[in-house]
Every structure is written in C-alpha cells, then in structure tokens.
C-alpha cells in the first residue's frame, strides 16, 4: 500500500511516498522499519504507543489503534503534528 512520509522522516526514506505491506498498522510500521531501519522508533515509543507528535491517517481518517486492520488498497499518511506559538 502507499504510505506518505512527513518531511522530518525523509532522512530515512529519501522520498515522501513509499510502498509497504501489513495486515495491521503495527505490521505496516514493522515493514517500514525493515525497509528503513530506525523509522519506527521515530513514530512509536518504547511502550509501543504512537508518539504524541505523530498522527496517522488511513484513507483520510485519523486512526489511533496499531491493531487497526488494513487492506492492500488503503492509503496511509504519517503526519508530524506542529506545535509552538
């Protein structure tokens, strides 16, 4: 499936669109880490939770569950939340 990568993670992928596989969000992130070592740790913390400054969207809808089932034709966007003032 297609995965859109945010600018802060381009040092891992060198492109903002990549292909990855996985039946769940967790499996997709493991596949991304297999292809681009270190990427998963930037978006998932030591307790296997989504980092608070990262957002995940599947087909345009924000998701919060790493166990969410995915279909091969889904589109996944990883977005870094902005903060500051």
C-alpha positions in Angstrom: 0.0 0.0 0.0 1.0 3.6 -0.4 2.4 5.4 2.6 3.0 9.2 2.7 6.0 10.1 4.7 6.4 13.5 6.5 9.4 15.7 5.8 11.2 15.1 9.2 11.5 11.4 8.2 12.8 11.9 4.7 16.3 11.2 6.1 15.2 7.6 6.4 13.3 7.1 3.1 14.7 9.8 0.8 11.2 10.1 -0.7 7.8 11.2 0.6 5.9 8.3 -0.9 6.8 4.6 -0.3 5.2 1.2 -0.6 4.8 -1.1 2.4 2.8 -4.1 3.4 1.0 -5.1 6.5 -2.4 -6.5 7.7 -2.4 -4.0 10.6 -0.9 -0.6 11.3 1.6 -2.4 13.6 2.6 -4.8 10.8 2.9 -1.9 8.3 5.2 0.0 10.7 7.3 -3.1 11.1 7.6 -3.4 7.3 8.5 0.3 7.0 11.2 -0.3 9.7 12.5 -3.3 7.8 12.9 -1.2 4.7 14.1 2.0 6.5 15.8 1.0 9.8 15.1 3.4 12.7 11.9 4.9 11.2 9.5 3.0 13.5 11.2 4.3 16.6 10.6 7.9 15.4 6.9 7.3 15.3 6.3 4.6 18.0 7.6 4.9 21.6 9.2 2.3 23.9 5.8 1.2 25.1 4.5 0.6 21.6 2.3 3.7 21.6 2.1 6.2 18.8 4.2 9.2 19.8 2.1 12.2 20.7 3.6 14.4 18.0 2.8 12.0 15.2 -0.6 11.5 13.5 -1.7 8.5 11.4 -4.4 8.7 8.8 -5.9 5.8 6.8 -7.8 6.9 3.7 -8.0 10.4 5.2 -9.4 9.4 8.6 -7.2 9.7 11.7 -6.5 6.4 13.4 -5.3 5.7 17.0 -5.1 1.9 17.1 -2.0 0.0 16.0 -4.2 -3.1 15.7 -6.3 -1.5 13.0 -6.7 -3.8 10.1 -5.6 -2.6 6.7 -6.4 -3.5 3.2 -3.8 -3.6 0.4 -5.5 -0.7 -1.4 -5.5 1.6 1.7 -3.6 4.9 1.7 -1.7 5.7 4.9 -0.4 9.1 5.7 2.1 9.7 8.6 2.0 13.3 9.7 4.1 15.2 12.2 1.9 17.4 14.4 3.1 21.0 14.7 3.4 22.8 18.0 4.5 26.2 19.2 3.1 29.6 19.3 
